[in-house]
Amino acid sequence: MELSIVIVSFDAREDLARCLDSLHASAPSTPHDIIVVDNHSSDGSLEAARRWPDVRVIENAANLGFARANNIGIRASRGDLVLLLNSDTVVPAGAIDHLVDRLRRDPEIAVIGPRLVDARGRAELSFGSMIGPLSELRQKILVRGHARRMPVVSALVETLTSRPSFPDWVSGACLLVRRSDAEAVNLLDERYFMYAEDVDFCAAIRARGRRICFDPAVTVVHHRGRSAATARDATDAAYRRSQLAFYQKHHPGWTPVLRWYLRLRGIAL
């Protein structure tokens, strides 16, 4: 098997059904299998996945988080390449084959991600520099300014997302990686329940001298945050825990400052 597509699902039945529909409506020509790892959904997500006889469903007994569930899917898969795909994405015809071909043509590239857009076609800033105090602030300014439709910021985001580049990371919402590279860094770090695991994963791969590629030649629709929206307080807390874990691992000197900032804002972890 050349490619394995791993989709983690949690209480996102409609999104998951739409994602799987898109994968079957215009199936990649690359030989592939599809694995859905369900984090103990209670909304019928399992039934939606099992509509398709070619989809392997792994049912977790609890919500194990994004990184751990992806690792379960990767270990259960057989492809030389692994596509981590969010359940809230819609993949157009030819997109996956293009990413596979681009990866195959450049042996120095370990990870590649496409241009992501929302349901209205507005670009998502789905890549960036290594997370740190300044780069994180810049990313948030751009993301929030773009969300608020600030003309200057939106124009910059549209420009950045129209150019191929070699950033420090690409979003785990649609991330194609060579199995050899994923296994060389022991897959995703499971200390991240959700958020920051993709940045950390790419950092580990880059530390081995490998390249991360952003390719805007193909576009994938990302209905961002649907499953997160069902439990906003829990996901906000998960984000902060992942943020702390990331700083403890990569920027330990800044961790006390981050803790002070969170306490100042009344955020208890």
Secondary structure per residue as TSV (DSSP state, phi and psi in degrees):
chain	resnum	aa	ss	phi	psi
A	1	M	-	360.0	130.6
A	2	E	-	-84.6	-35.9
A	3	L	E	-137.1	135.7
A	4	S	E	-118.9	130.3
A	5	I	E	-104.2	118.7
A	6	V	E	-111.2	122.9
A	7	I	E	-122.0	122.1
A	8	V	E	-94.7	133.0
A	9	S	E	-126.6	140.2
A	10	F	S	-149.8	108.3
A	11	D	S	48.0	50.6
A	12	A	-	-138.3	50.8
A	13	R	H	-54.9	-50.3
A	14	E	H	-63.9	-42.7
A	15	D	H	-63.8	-44.9
A	16	L	H	-61.4	-44.0
A	17	A	H	-61.1	-42.0
A	18	R	H	-66.6	-40.0
A	19	C	H	-62.1	-48.1
A	20	L	H	-65.9	-36.6
A	21	D	H	-58.7	-43.5
A	22	S	H	-66.2	-36.4
A	23	L	H	-69.5	-28.6
A	24	H	H	-92.2	-27.9
A	25	A	H	-65.7	-37.6
A	26	S	T	-136.3	72.5
A	27	A	-	-63.7	142.2
A	28	P	-	-59.2	142.7
A	29	S	S	-75.6	-20.3
A	30	T	S	-63.1	127.9
A	31	P	-	-54.4	128.3
A	32	H	E	-152.2	162.5
A	33	D	E	-129.0	162.1
A	34	I	E	-124.6	128.9
A	35	I	E	-123.2	124.0
A	36	V	E	-104.8	123.2
A	37	V	E	-106.9	111.0
A	38	D	E	-98.5	127.3
A	39	N	-	-90.2	55.9
A	40	H	S	62.0	49.9
A	41	S	-	-67.3	154.1
A	42	S	S	-123.4	14.7
A	43	D	S	-115.1	14.5
A	44	G	S	90.7	12.5
A	45	S	H	-60.6	-37.6
A	46	L	H	-61.7	-43.8
A	47	E	H	-64.1	-38.4
A	48	A	H	-62.5	-39.9
A	49	A	H	-70.9	-36.3
A	50	R	T	-77.7	-2.8
A	51	R	T	-60.5	-28.1
A	52	W	S	-102.1	114.7
A	53	P	T	-65.3	-20.3
A	54	D	T	-88.1	-3.1
A	55	V	E	-92.6	123.9
A	56	R	E	-86.1	128.5
A	57	V	E	-111.6	127.1
A	58	I	E	-110.2	121.8
A	59	E	E	-104.5	110.7
A	60	N	-	-81.1	148.8
A	61	A	S	-82.0	-5.9
A	62	A	S	-156.5	169.6
A	63	N	-	-79.0	104.3
A	64	L	-	-91.7	-0.6
A	65	G	-	89.9	168.8
A	66	F	H	-72.9	-48.5
A	67	A	H	-64.2	-48.0
A	68	R	H	-64.9	-41.2
A	69	A	H	-65.7	-40.2
A	70	N	H	-61.6	-41.3
A	71	N	H	-62.2	-38.9
A	72	I	H	-59.9	-44.1
A	73	G	H	-65.7	-41.7
A	74	I	H	-62.8	-45.0
A	75	R	H	-65.7	-27.6
A	76	A	H	-85.6	-7.8
A	77	S	-	-94.4	171.9
A	78	R	-	-126.8	-8.7
A	79	G	-	-69.1	147.3
A	80	D	S	-66.7	-28.3
A	81	L	E	-115.6	146.8
A	82	V	E	-126.8	126.6
A	83	L	E	-104.0	113.5
A	84	L	E	-84.8	121.4
A	85	L	E	-132.9	125.9
A	86	N	E	-67.0	148.8
A	87	S	T	-68.4	-18.6
A	88	D	T	-98.4	31.4
A	89	T	E	-111.5	157.7
A	90	V	E	-126.7	123.6
A	91	V	-	-105.8	118.5
A	92	P	-	-76.0	165.6
A	93	A	T	-58.1	135.3
A	94	G	T	84.7	-12.5
A	95	A	H	-64.3	-48.5
A	96	I	H	-67.2	-41.8
A	97	D	H	-60.5	-37.9
A	98	H	H	-63.3	-46.5
A	99	L	H	-61.8	-42.5
A	100	V	H	-60.9	-45.8
A	101	D	H	-63.2	-42.7
A	102	R	H	-62.4	-40.5
A	103	L	H	-67.4	-42.0
A	104	R	H	-65.4	-31.9
A	105	R	H	-77.5	-16.8
A	106	D	-	-129.0	98.6
A	107	P	T	-65.4	-13.3
A	108	E	T	-80.8	-16.9
A	109	I	E	-85.0	126.8
A	110	A	E	-100.3	-32.5
A	111	V	E	-135.1	140.8
A	112	I	E	-140.1	143.2
A	113	G	E	-133.5	149.5
A	114	P	E	-90.8	178.5
A	115	R	E	-73.4	129.8
A	116	L	E	-106.9	139.0
A	117	V	E	-132.5	159.3
A	118	D	-	-83.9	-175.2
A	119	A	T	-62.9	-22.1
A	120	R	T	-94.4	2.6
A	121	G	S	86.7	10.2
A	122	R	-	-84.2	132.8
A	123	A	E	-64.6	145.2
A	124	E	E	-106.4	136.1
A	125	L	-	-79.2	87.0
A	126	S	-	-102.9	28.0
A	127	F	E	-159.6	170.0
A	128	G	E	173.5	-170.5
A	129	S	S	-83.1	161.3
A	130	M	-	-51.2	134.5
A	131	I	-	-62.5	131.1
A	132	G	-	-161.2	174.2
A	133	P	H	-53.1	-46.7
A	134	L	H	-77.5	-44.1
A	135	S	H	-67.3	-34.5
A	136	E	H	-66.9	-40.9
A	137	L	H	-62.7	-45.2
A	138	R	H	-60.7	-44.8
A	139	Q	H	-61.4	-43.3
A	140	K	H	-65.8	-39.4
A	141	I	H	-61.7	-44.7
A	142	L	H	-66.5	-45.9
A	143	V	H	-63.9	-47.4
A	144	R	H	-70.2	-39.3
A	145	G	H	-63.7	-39.3
A	146	H	H	-67.0	-40.4
A	147	A	H	-63.4	-32.1
A	148	R	T	-88.1	5.0
A	149	R	T	60.3	39.2
A	150	M	-	-72.3	119.0
A	151	P	H	-53.5	-47.1
A	152	V	H	-64.7	-43.9
A	153	V	H	-67.1	-44.9
A	154	S	H	-62.3	-38.9
A	155	A	H	-63.4	-39.4
A	156	L	H	-66.2	-43.6
A	157	V	H	-62.7	-43.3
A	158	E	H	-62.8	-37.8
A	159	T	H	-67.3	-47.0
A	160	L	H	-61.2	-39.2
A	161	T	T	-84.3	1.8
A	162	S	T	-101.0	-3.9
A	163	R	S	-110.4	133.3
A	164	P	-	-66.1	145.9
A	165	S	B	-156.8	172.7
A	166	F	-	-121.6	79.1
A	167	P	-	-78.9	-178.1
A	168	D	S	-78.2	-27.6
A	169	W	E	-154.0	156.7
A	170	V	E	-126.8	158.4
A	171	S	-	-66.3	139.5
A	172	G	T	-72.8	-1.8
A	173	A	T	-64.7	-30.2
A	174	C	E	-154.7	95.9
A	175	L	E	-134.6	117.9
A	176	L	E	-101.2	127.0
A	177	V	E	-135.2	147.4
A	178	R	E	-72.1	135.6
A	179	R	H	-58.0	-40.1
A	180	S	H	-59.1	-39.4
A	181	D	H	-72.3	-40.4
A	182	A	H	-61.8	-44.3
A	183	E	H	-71.5	-29.3
A	184	A	H	-64.4	-25.6
A	185	V	T	-107.7	16.5
A	186	N	T	62.2	35.8
A	187	L	S	64.0	-155.6
A	188	L	S	-80.8	146.2
A	189	D	-	-74.6	118.0
A	190	E	T	-81.0	1.7
A	191	R	T	-70.8	-17.1
A	192	Y	-	-92.7	112.9
A	193	F	S	-68.8	-47.3
A	194	M	S	-161.8	147.5
A	195	Y	S	83.2	138.5
A	196	A	S	75.3	-11.0
A	197	E	H	-65.5	-32.4
A	198	D	H	-70.5	-39.7
A	199	V	H	-64.9	-44.4
A	200	D	H	-63.1	-42.7
A	201	F	H	-60.4	-47.2
A	202	C	H	-65.2	-36.5
A	203	A	H	-62.7	-42.0
A	204	A	H	-64.1	-39.3
A	205	I	H	-70.0	-41.1
A	206	R	H	-63.8	-32.1
A	207	A	T	-63.4	-18.0
A	208	R	T	-92.7	9.1
A	209	G	T	84.3	15.2
A	210	R	-	-96.7	163.3
A	211	R	E	-109.5	148.8
A	212	I	E	-110.9	133.0
A	213	C	E	-123.1	135.3
A	214	F	E	-107.4	122.0
A	215	D	E	-121.3	105.2
A	216	P	E	-83.1	7.0
A	217	A	E	-67.2	-21.2
A	218	V	E	-125.0	152.1
A	219	T	E	-126.2	134.2
A	220	V	E	-119.2	135.6
A	221	V	E	-83.2	132.3
A	222	H	E	-123.8	105.7
A	223	H	-	-80.8	76.1
A	224	R	T	-60.8	135.4
A	225	G	T	77.3	17.2
A	226	R	H	-64.5	-51.7
A	227	S	H	-69.4	-34.4
A	228	A	H	-63.6	-34.3
A	229	A	H	-66.1	-19.4
A	230	T	T	-75.1	-16.3
A	231	A	T	-148.2	68.7
A	232	R	H	-59.9	-45.7
A	233	D	H	-60.8	-42.9
A	234	A	H	-65.6	-40.5
A	235	T	H	-72.1	-34.4
A	236	D	H	-62.3	-43.1
A	237	A	H	-65.2	-39.0
A	238	A	H	-63.7	-39.2
A	239	Y	H	-61.0	-45.7
A	240	R	H	-66.8	-38.8
A	241	R	H	-63.8	-41.1
A	242	S	H	-66.3	-38.8
A	243	Q	H	-61.0	-45.2
A	244	L	H	-63.3	-44.2
A	245	A	H	-61.1	-39.1
A	246	F	H	-65.3	-45.5
A	247	Y	H	-67.6	-37.4
A	248	Q	H	-61.7	-35.5
A	249	K	H	-80.9	-44.2
A	250	H	H	-104.9	-28.1
A	251	H	-	-136.6	62.9
A	252	P	G	-58.4	-30.5
A	253	G	G	-65.8	-25.0
A	254	W	G	-90.4	-8.9
A	255	T	H	-60.0	-45.3
A	256	P	H	-59.8	-36.3
A	257	V	H	-64.9	-42.7
A	258	L	H	-64.3	-42.3
A	259	R	H	-61.7	-42.4
A	260	W	H	-61.5	-43.3
A	261	Y	H	-61.3	-43.9
A	262	L	H	-66.0	-40.0
A	263	R	H	-64.8	-39.2
A	264	L	H	-60.1	-35.5
A	265	R	T	-85.9	2.6
A	266	G	T	75.4	24.9
A	267	I	-	-97.7	113.3
A	268	A	-	-100.1	133.7
A	269	L	-	-126.5	360.0
